[in-house]
């Protein structure tokens, strides 16, 4: 296994079975992306509320996985392209760079992102199979992630617009956390704090949905009729 600790600097031949998580957590992305006319993939950087920093992605599908990871309260860290994994199979050296390392309160999760229609390709299936064996040999979790449900993605992408906590009054957020919102319709929430401008309260409620202090059904398009619940 190889990682980058600084831009352009390699740490070669670390043993996969004993490489510490702290080392992987501080890794630099293995690849850098470029923008050029006619490129097939949409690359960029996403500001993560989880890491308080930018995380790179190389496609719109990877961006979707990033947003879901950022929304997941169990995820405490996100590392893009954390390492180059190497093994010898069938007399050949095999190499693979996973897309993301997610650090959770339980075990680390290694994620590969691939469109559903490409998963059946023999070379993709072969690479993911030996990667899964390597990851699970450490007791870690391996995930192959493809297109999510469109409605859920759109709802979470919308709520991601309210992820930056410094844009909201801490006093307003605390008042909403103390307010009786359980069972209230989303369209009624702005009236809960009559002494505050309605648009500010509405935005703060969306922030609390992002942080999952409040939850609602994200399986249908988000709207005024959604029922708010306190997180369990």
C-alpha positions as CSV (number, residue, x, y, z in Angstrom):
1,X,0.0,0.0,0.0
2,X,1.2,3.6,-0.8
3,X,-0.1,6.9,0.5
4,X,0.7,10.6,0.0
5,X,1.4,12.5,3.1
6,X,2.2,15.7,1.2
7,X,1.5,16.8,-2.3
8,X,3.8,14.8,-4.6
9,X,5.4,12.9,-1.7
10,X,5.0,9.2,-1.4
11,X,5.2,6.8,1.5
12,X,5.8,3.5,-0.2
13,X,5.2,-0.1,0.9
14,X,3.3,0.3,4.1
15,X,1.9,-3.0,5.1
16,X,-1.9,-2.9,4.5
17,X,-2.8,-5.0,7.5
18,X,-1.0,-2.7,10.0
19,X,-1.2,0.7,8.5
20,X,-2.7,3.0,11.2
21,X,-6.0,4.7,10.6
22,X,-4.4,8.0,11.8
23,X,-1.9,7.8,8.9
24,X,-4.7,7.3,6.4
25,X,-6.8,10.1,7.9
26,X,-4.1,12.6,7.1
27,X,-3.4,11.3,3.5
28,X,-3.5,13.6,0.5
29,X,-5.6,12.5,-2.5
30,X,-3.6,10.2,-4.7
31,X,-4.6,11.8,-7.9
32,X,-5.2,15.4,-8.9
33,X,-7.9,16.4,-11.4
34,X,-7.8,18.7,-14.3
35,X,-10.4,20.7,-16.2
36,X,-10.2,20.6,-19.9
37,X,-12.5,21.1,-22.9
38,X,-14.6,18.0,-23.7
39,X,-13.8,16.1,-20.6
40,X,-16.3,13.4,-19.8
41,X,-16.4,13.8,-16.0
42,X,-17.4,16.7,-13.9
43,X,-14.6,17.2,-11.3
44,X,-14.4,19.7,-8.4
45,X,-14.3,20.3,-4.7
46,X,-17.0,20.2,-2.1
47,X,-16.9,22.0,1.2
48,X,-17.7,19.4,3.9
49,X,-19.4,20.4,7.1
50,X,-18.0,17.1,8.6
51,X,-14.3,17.9,7.8
52,X,-14.6,21.7,7.8
53,X,-12.6,21.6,4.7
54,X,-12.8,20.9,0.9
55,X,-12.9,17.3,-0.4
56,X,-12.3,16.5,-4.0
57,X,-14.5,14.5,-6.4
58,X,-14.0,13.4,-9.9
59,X,-17.6,12.9,-11.1
60,X,-21.2,14.0,-10.3
61,X,-21.8,10.5,-8.9
62,X,-18.8,10.9,-6.5
63,X,-20.2,14.3,-5.5
64,X,-23.5,12.6,-4.6
65,X,-21.7,10.1,-2.4
66,X,-19.9,13.0,-0.7
67,X,-23.1,14.8,0.1
68,X,-24.6,11.6,1.6
69,X,-21.5,11.1,3.7
70,X,-21.6,14.7,4.9
71,X,-25.2,14.2,5.8
72,X,-24.6,11.0,7.8
73,X,-24.1,11.8,11.5
74,X,-22.0,8.6,12.0
75,X,-19.3,9.9,9.6
76,X,-16.6,11.9,11.4
77,X,-14.1,12.2,8.7
78,X,-13.9,11.9,4.8
79,X,-10.7,11.3,2.9
80,X,-10.7,11.3,-0.9
81,X,-8.4,8.7,-2.7
82,X,-6.8,7.8,0.5
83,X,-4.2,5.2,-0.8
84,X,-3.0,3.0,-3.6
85,X,-3.7,-0.6,-2.7
86,X,-1.5,-3.2,-4.4
87,X,-1.6,-7.0,-4.5
88,X,-0.4,-9.9,-6.7
89,X,-3.1,-12.1,-8.3
90,X,-2.6,-14.5,-11.1
91,X,1.0,-13.6,-11.3
92,X,0.2,-10.0,-12.0
93,X,0.5,-6.9,-9.8
94,X,-2.9,-5.4,-9.3
95,X,-3.4,-1.8,-8.3
96,X,-6.5,0.1,-7.2
97,X,-7.2,3.6,-5.6
98,X,-10.5,3.6,-3.7
99,X,-12.6,6.7,-4.0
100,X,-13.2,7.5,-0.3
101,X,-12.3,6.5,3.2
102,X,-15.1,7.3,5.7
103,X,-14.2,7.4,9.3
104,X,-17.1,6.5,11.6
105,X,-17.8,5.9,15.2
106,X,-17.5,2.2,14.5
107,X,-15.2,0.8,11.7
108,X,-13.7,2.7,8.8
109,X,-15.6,2.4,5.5
110,X,-13.8,2.2,2.2
111,X,-16.0,3.3,-0.7
112,X,-15.8,2.8,-4.4
113,X,-18.2,4.8,-6.6
114,X,-19.3,3.4,-9.9
115,X,-22.3,3.8,-12.1
116,X,-24.6,0.8,-11.9
117,X,-24.3,-0.1,-15.6
118,X,-20.5,-0.6,-15.2
119,X,-20.6,-3.0,-12.3
120,X,-21.1,-6.0,-14.5
121,X,-17.9,-5.4,-16.5
122,X,-15.5,-8.2,-15.7
123,X,-12.5,-6.0,-15.0
124,X,-14.6,-3.8,-12.6
125,X,-16.1,-6.8,-10.8
126,X,-12.6,-8.4,-10.5
127,X,-11.0,-5.3,-9.0
128,X,-13.9,-4.7,-6.5
129,X,-13.8,-8.4,-5.4
130,X,-10.2,-8.4,-4.4
131,X,-10.5,-4.9,-2.9
132,X,-13.4,-6.1,-0.8
133,X,-11.4,-9.1,0.4
134,X,-8.5,-6.9,1.4
135,X,-10.6,-4.3,3.2
136,X,-12.7,-6.9,5.1
137,X,-9.6,-8.8,6.1
138,X,-9.0,-5.8,8.5
139,X,-12.5,-6.0,9.9
140,X,-13.4,-2.8,8.0
141,X,-16.4,-2.3,5.8
142,X,-16.3,-2.1,2.0
143,X,-19.0,-0.4,0.0
144,X,-19.7,-0.1,-3.7
145,X,-22.0,2.9,-4.2
146,X,-24.0,3.6,-7.4
147,X,-26.9,5.9,-8.2
148,X,-29.1,6.7,-5.2
149,X,-32.8,7.2,-5.3
150,X,-33.4,10.5,-7.2
151,X,-35.9,12.0,-4.7
152,X,-33.7,11.3,-1.7
153,X,-30.7,12.8,-3.4
154,X,-32.5,15.9,-4.4
155,X,-33.8,16.4,-0.8
156,X,-30.4,15.9,0.7
157,X,-28.7,18.1,-1.9
158,X,-31.3,20.8,-1.1
159,X,-30.6,20.5,2.7
160,X,-26.9,20.7,2.0
161,X,-27.4,24.3,1.1
162,X,-28.0,24.9,4.8
163,X,-25.0,23.0,6.1
164,X,-22.8,26.0,7.1
165,X,-23.6,26.5,10.7
166,X,-22.0,29.9,11.0
167,X,-24.7,31.4,8.8
168,X,-27.4,30.8,11.5
169,X,-27.9,32.5,14.8
170,X,-27.0,30.2,17.6
171,X,-29.8,31.7,19.7
172,X,-32.4,31.0,17.1
173,X,-31.1,27.4,16.8
174,X,-31.3,26.9,20.5
175,X,-34.8,28.3,20.7
176,X,-35.9,25.9,17.9
177,X,-34.3,23.0,19.7
178,X,-36.3,23.9,22.8
179,X,-39.6,24.5,20.8
180,X,-42.4,22.0,20.5
181,X,-41.7,21.0,16.9
182,X,-42.5,17.3,17.1
183,X,-45.4,16.5,14.8
184,X,-45.5,20.0,13.3
185,X,-45.8,20.5,9.6
186,X,-42.7,21.9,7.9
187,X,-44.8,24.7,6.5
188,X,-45.9,25.7,10.0
189,X,-42.5,25.8,11.5
190,X,-41.7,29.4,10.6
191,X,-44.5,30.6,12.9
192,X,-43.0,28.9,16.0
193,X,-40.8,31.8,16.8
194,X,-43.0,34.8,16.0
195,X,-40.4,37.3,17.3
196,X,-38.0,36.3,14.5
197,X,-38.3,36.9,10.8
198,X,-40.1,33.9,9.2
199,X,-37.4,33.4,6.5
200,X,-34.7,33.1,9.1
201,X,-36.6,30.6,11.1
202,X,-37.4,28.6,8.0
203,X,-33.8,28.5,7.1
204,X,-32.8,27.5,10.6
205,X,-35.3,24.6,10.5
206,X,-33.7,23.4,7.3
207,X,-30.3,23.5,9.0
208,X,-31.7,21.4,11.9
209,X,-32.9,18.9,9.3
210,X,-29.4,18.9,7.8
211,X,-27.9,18.2,11.2
212,X,-30.7,15.7,11.9
213,X,-31.7,17.4,15.1
214,X,-35.0,17.2,13.3
215,X,-36.0,14.4,10.8
216,X,-38.7,14.0,8.2
217,X,-39.6,11.7,5.3
218,X,-36.9,12.2,2.6
219,X,-38.4,9.6,0.4
220,X,-40.8,12.1,-1.3
221,X,-40.1,15.7,-2.5
222,X,-39.6,18.0,0.5
223,X,-42.5,20.4,1.0
224,X,-44.8,22.2,3.5
225,X,-46.8,19.1,4.3
226,X,-43.8,17.2,5.7
227,X,-44.1,16.2,9.3
228,X,-41.2,17.1,11.6
229,X,-40.0,14.7,14.2
230,X,-37.4,15.0,16.9
231,X,-34.4,12.7,16.3
232,X,-34.6,9.6,18.4
